[in-house]
Amino acid sequence: MDHGNSTFEQCYRCYPVSFIEKAHLEKGDKVIMPPSALDRLASLHVEYPMLFELTNALAERVSHCGVLEFVADEGLIYLPYWMMENMLLQEGDIVQVKNASLAKGTYVKLQPHTKDFLDISNPKAILETTLRSYSCLTTGDTIMVPYNNKKYYINIVETKPSPAVSIIETDCEVDFAPPLDYKEPEKPTHSLQSNKRPPEVEEELPRKITKFSPFSGSARRLDGKPLTQPAALPVSPLLKQHNSNVANETVASKSSSSTSRQHSGKLVFGSNGNQPPKETSNVAMKNSQDPPNEEEPKFQAFTGKKYSLKG
């Protein structure tokens, strides 16, 4: 079916190129058309290289291709199988073929399906060699790149200056998007731990052992007078027991000294003079139970005998 005088448009039943023993065409985008198509194209004076737009109307899929030969049976067209997969075509389905004029490509962005394609020593060189078998690229298509007995599938993510471009005899910039199976590396967890450190430090602060503070024991005055300083800092149980014994002895000495001073008629300043009689009676009972301790004579300087150097 023809439309207009300068446009080629025909519907064919499609089959894979492997049906005519041309499996090598799987490495490009070239198709095989019948001889009648060549006669029609020649009469329309179509520009070379001949490019075509393929349409699957049922699936609303569009792609583009070039032509290699016109040797197919009438009413049939043979396509690379990867192209049939892109257009959701099965063997014997109807495909619409229309001649097209495409701008030369200046930029192509590709996305490999697997990241092992980027592990090849020089993926851009392999891709450049493969694309020599292609006439055009269409945004949204998936091409196949064979290398070392392995097939690598690559998506056409973007093409400039148009959604479909010709790549014949043109300098085209190629860019790669991250592969489909690429996963971003997990963020290190030390940042989270660093955020949790301040509360842990705050909890550990009260648990720190108190530092050693010198001169924190109980104090005693040599003259027996009561202490006017506040109670000492808390100490260990052994020091508490020792301090209690010392305090009892101090109370006894204070009571004896205070009674002696009161009997001698001197004024006593401090809290001992106003102690309740209960404490004095307890001290007196302790003193009556204990044997009387004779007061040791105080040390007096220069109380010895005199001797003359003259004899």
DOVO-230595 format. One record per residue (C-alpha): x, y, z; residue in one letter. Coordinates in pm, whole numbers, padded with zeros to 5 digits, always signed. Example, Ala and Ser with C-alpha at 12.3 -4.5 7.8 and 13.67 -1.06 7.14 Angstrom:
// residues 2
+01230-00450+00780a;+01367-00106+00714s;
END
This chain:
// residues 311
+00000+00000+00000m;+00147+00332-00112d;+00066+00680+00014h;+00170+00985-00188g;+00429+01019-00460n;+00747+01065-00248s;+00680+00839+00048t;+00741+00469+00073f;+00507+00292+00316e;+00436-00079+00312q;+00319-00351+00552c;+00505-00683+00574y;+00501-00998+00780r;+00818-01011+00988c;+01050-01303+01069y;+01395-01328+01231p;+01702-01311+01006v;+01802-01657+01130s;+01524-01800+00912f;+01730-01725+00600i;+02065-01828+00752e;+02184-01472+00806k;+02239-01485+01183a;+02537-01247+01153h;+02285-00965+01099l;+02198-00993+01469e;+02502-00771+01534k;+02343-00468+01366g;+02015-00304+01264d;+02004-00404+00897k;+01691-00574+00755v;+01619-00782+00445i;+01335-00655+00220m;+01174-00791-00100p;+01290-00678-00449p;+00964-00488-00513s;+01058-00247-00234a;+01380-00159-00415l;+01192-00081-00737d;+00953+00147-00554r;+01233+00325-00363l;+01432+00382-00681a;+01134+00546-00850s;+01090+00780-00553l;+01455+00892-00567h;+01501+00826-00194v;+01822+00962-00047e;+02100+00725+00052y;+02168+00571+00295p;+01814+00437+00306m;+01663+00453+00658l;+01323+00325+00761f;+01076+00368+01045e;+00925+00045+01177l;+00592+00058+01360t;+00400-00204+01556n;+00056-00044+01566a;-00089-00297+01810l;+00181-00241+02074a;+00245+00125+01978e;+00617+00060+01942r;+00840+00249+01697v;+01199+00186+01597s;+01433+00264+01307h;+01662+00055+01088c;+01868+00037+00771g;+01850-00213+00483v;+02117-00456+00370l;+01962-00650+00083e;+01640-00683-00119f;+01625-01062-00149v;+01330-01152+00074a;+01018-01320-00051d;+00739-01085-00149e;+00530-00970+00142g;+00800-01066+00396l;+01067-00875+00585i;+01344-01023+00800y;+01452-00837+01114l;+01722-00895+01379p;+01561-01079+01667y;+01663-00812+01926w;+01469-00560+01718m;+01160-00782+01716m;+01188-00806+02097e;+01205-00427+02131n;+00889-00389+01922m;+00709-00682+02089l;+00676-00862+01755l;+00622-01234+01715q;+00700-01444+01408e;+00450-01364+01133g;+00320-01040+01290d;+00249-00740+01069i;+00496-00450+01079v;+00462-00119+00897q;+00770+00006+00710v;+00812+00369+00608k;+01113+00553+00469n;+01261+00817+00701a;+01522+01093+00697s;+01713+01125+01027l;+01952+01391+01151a;+02311+01297+01228k;+02362+01222+01594g;+02587+01437+01814t;+02526+01280+02154y;+02419+00935+02277v;+02367+00823+02636k;+02380+00448+02697l;+02292+00234+02999q;+02425-00124+03023p;+02195-00383+03181h;+02479-00531+03387t;+02785-00368+03540k;+03018-00641+03407d;+03012-00460+03071f;+03210-00179+03232l;+03464-00436+03356d;+03580-00487+02998i;+03927-00344+02943s;+03807-00082+02694n;+03424-00078+02668p;+03413+00235+02452k;+03636+00077+02190a;+03420-00238+02185i;+03108-00024+02156l;+03257+00183+01874e;+03337-00133+01679t;+02986-00271+01735t;+02807+00049+01634l;+02973+00040+01293r;+02711-00224+01205s;+02429+00016+01297y;+02273+00283+01079s;+02069+00466+01343c;+01974+00469+01711l;+01633+00531+01865t;+01568+00648+02220t;+01407+00367+02420g;+01558+00081+02218d;+01782-00191+02358t;+02075-00301+02145i;+02291-00612+02186m;+02671-00599+02194v;+02843-00940+02152p;+03191-00978+02303y;+03391-01288+02403n;+03101-01525+02339n;+02880-01318+02567k;+02588-01088+02489k;+02564-00748+02658y;+02235-00558+02636y;+02245-00179+02641i;+01957+00070+02660n;+01953+00382+02446i;+01864+00638+02713v;+01900+00961+02516e;+01995+01078+02169t;+02059+01429+02038k;+01953+01632+01848p;+01637+01420+01805s;+01482+01102+01956p;+01611+00905+01654a;+01945+00986+01492v;+02168+00856+01216s;+02518+00745+01321i;+02662+00693+00972i;+02982+00892+00915e;+02937+01122+01213t;+03130+01216+01525d;+02908+01130+01817c;+02977+01183+02185e;+02899+00875+02394v;+02813+00884+02764d;+02729+00602+03006f;+02460+00593+03273a;+02500+00365+03579p;+02413+00002+03497p;+02068-00127+03587l;+02210-00366+03850d;+02435-00102+04005y;+02385-00044+04378k;+02517+00256+04561e;+02768+00167+04833p;+02624+00171+05181e;+02705+00473+05389k;+02947+00410+05676p;+02784+00381+06016t;+03055+00575+06202h;+02863+00897+06140s;+02564+00756+06327l;+02786+00639+06611q;+02947+00980+06634s;+02602+01132+06678n;+02530+00894+06965k;+02854+00962+07146r;+02755+01277+07337p;+02476+01111+07542p;+02705+00816+07618e;+02973+01052+07739v;+02717+01226+07957e;+02616+00893+08111e;+02976+00797+08177e;+03061+01120+08353l;+02875+01035+08679p;+03034+00692+08679r;+03385+00825+08700k;+03571+00744+09024i;+03619+01042+09253t;+03970+01174+09246k;+04198+01147+09547f;+04178+01461+09762s;+04459+01500+10016p;+04399+01619+10376f;+04038+01500+10373s;+04056+01324+10711g;+03940+01454+11049s;+04136+01733+11213a;+04246+01762+11576r;+04368+02063+11761r;+04672+02031+11988l;+04523+02250+12258d;+04205+02040+12285g;+03970+02315+12173k;+03664+02222+11963p;+03684+02252+11583l;+03493+02533+11418t;+03531+02386+11065q;+03240+02194+10898p;+03235+01816+10885a;+03497+01653+10665a;+03426+01499+10327l;+03295+01138+10326p;+03575+00885+10358v;+03606+00510+10357s;+03451+00290+10634p;+03794+00217+10785l;+03867+00586+10815l;+03519+00640+10963k;+03584+00380+11235q;+03923+00530+11311h;+03776+00879+11324n;+03497+00766+11561s;+03753+00626+11804n;+03954+00943+11784v;+03638+01150+11833a;+03550+00962+12155n;+03895+01026+12293e;+03863+01391+12194t;+03527+01425+12369v;+03672+01275+12686a;+03970+01507+12681s;+03745+01806+12607k;+03513+01726+12894s;+03800+01683+13138s;+03965+02005+13028s;+03637+02197+13038s;+03553+02079+13389t;+03901+02171+13507s;+03869+02513+13357r;+03525+02573+13501q;+03644+02479+13851h;+03935+02719+13820s;+03694+03011+13760g;+03796+03091+13402k;+03549+03189+13125l;+03508+02926+12855v;+03408+03037+12500f;+03256+02778+12271g;+02987+02513+12269s;+03131+02304+12550n;+03008+02542+12814g;+02646+02506+12701n;+02638+02126+12649q;+02330+01953+12798p;+02385+01765+13126p;+02307+01438+12947k;+02635+01439+12762e;+02833+01537+13071t;+02668+01261+13273s;+02754+01007+13001n;+03110+01126+12997v;+03120+01116+13377a;+02986+00759+13375m;+03252+00656+13125k;+03518+00824+13334n;+03393+00652+13652s;+03401+00312+13485q;+03748+00359+13343d;+04037+00369+13588p;+04153+00722+13657p;+04426+00828+13425n;+04691+01036+13584e;+04781+01339+13386e;+05128+01319+13249e;+05348+01611+13345p;+05386+01863+13070k;+05722+01914+12915f;+05907+02220+13049q;+06223+02348+12895a;+06544+02412+13095f;+06425+02255+13417t;+06733+02042+13482g;+07023+02094+13720k;+07279+02360+13666k;+07643+02278+13618y;+07929+02520+13609s;+08213+02482+13366l;+08454+02600+13635k;+08364+02308+13854g;
END
